[in-house]
Every structure is written in C-alpha cells, then in structure tokens.
Amino acid sequence: MAGSTTAERGERQQESSGPPPVRRLRRRHLRMIVILGLVLVFLGIPTVWLFYGSDWLRAERVSVSGTRVLTPDQVEAAADVPLGKPLISVDTDAIETRLRQKLPRIDSVDVVRSWPHGIDLKVVERTPVLIVQKGGKFAEVDDEGVRFATVSEAPKGVPVLELTLSRSSSAAASLRRFGESRLVREAVGVARAVPAAVARDTRIVKVRSYDDISLELRDGRTIAWGSSEKGAAKARTLTALMKASPAARYFDVSVPTAPASSGS
C-alpha cells in the first residue's frame, strides 16, 4: 500500500525472513533420521560380528533330555549338530527333521538354542501300546497305530496284537475295505479304551475283523469287545459286569447295552 509506514514495511520484512516453520521442522526431522541411521549402523556392525564372526556365541555342546529307551549318545549322533558354527545360524528345523527320520522311536523333539554355546534336545519317545510278533522279534506299535521299532525282547506289560483274520466273507470284506493298517489302529483304539485294571492283565488283543476284536487276559479270561466304537460305554459296562460276575470266564460287551457273561 502506497501509504504504509516504514514500521509496517519492516514488520512485513521480518515475518517473511527465514524458511517457513513447516520446512524447518522437516529439516530437523531429516537430521534426526540421519543421526539415528548412523547410530544403528555403528551399533549393528559389532552386533552382527558378535553373532556371526566372534568365537563367543558358537555351538560347542549338545545336551539331551527325556530319553527312556534311546541313549543320549544315539540322539546326539542322529542330530548331527554342526559344532563350531555360530549358534544363531544352526538350523533347528533341520536337526528335528534328521532326528525324526533316523530315530522313529522319537515322537516329538524340541530343539532349543541355549546361549551362549549350547543346543538342547528335549525328546519325547513313543510308548508302545501293542506289539506284533514276527519270528523271534517284536514290532512296537504306538497309540496312533505306528510301528516305530523292532526289538528282540517284548516290553513288559504290553499286549501282543494278533491279526487272525478269519476266512469268513465279513472278515475278507473288512480287510479289503479298511486294510491291515486300519485294523491295527482299531486294535489300538480298543487297547486304549479298556479299563486300566483290565489293560494291565491283557495278554493278547485279537483281531478277526473290523467289528470282531477280543482280548485274552493273563488268567485265561476272554472279553469280546467288538469294534472300537463306543469304547467308553463298553469300558463302563465291562467294569460293572466283572463286579457282578467275578467268577465268569467270558464277557461280551460288543453291544454295551446288552452285555453277557458266562463260565465259571
């Protein structure tokens, strides 16, 4: 404005001098980012060297826990941990895979880095619920129906599984429909469902077909179980039946709502 005073012109010049406030903030943020980046670089280089280049954090020992039949030396040998390598670079998934492949007795394993120098192998072994006799040896079967090991001596207290499939048309149909592995799993289901006291006395689990599974106890008593279906109901019925007929030699709970016992 032509009539503006000298003071007013000076104030406008003072307000317009220097960068706008937003631009100053941006420059300040940029400087802060650059400084932080430099700090991270200087901190990162020694950190990377510590984990990968130094001798302070290298795999030097392996510890094994949880074994029952296997020995720690067997587990350590199968794990093949790369000793001497940086601990952070040890492939724990690969170790787990090797252990499962080489030692089928292992049900699960937890591979853990134990800083600064260790690898811990926490093993859970499979437990046999049945054994299958072949010649003079025994194949152990776990609670999932997996045959995981062959041993020369039968483990104590584990029933023998006998696949004595009859020549009847129903037995042949069961074998064609379900296959041997499925029938083995059915037998495992029965072995797991029987009452604990009966399980301890079971000597043989005999499979003739899918719905014709029986148990022979160590004292000679026999239990007709049928299929593995309704296992809990059959277990309750069997317990009550054995109490009601303690002198019986034969028990039939294949239909749990209509049990039967006989013999003395």
Secondary structure by P-SEA (a helix, b strand, c coil): cccccaaaaaaaaaaaccccaaaaaaaaaaaaaaaaaaaaaaaaaaaaaaaccccccccccccccccccccaaaaaaaaccccccccccccaaaaaaaaaaacccccbbbbbbccccbbbbbbbbbbbcbbbbcccbbbbbccccccccccccccccbbbbbccccccaaaaaaaaaccaaaaaaaaaaaaaaccaaaaaaccccccccccbbbbbcccbbbbbcccccaaaaaaaaaaaaaaacccccbbbcccccccccccc
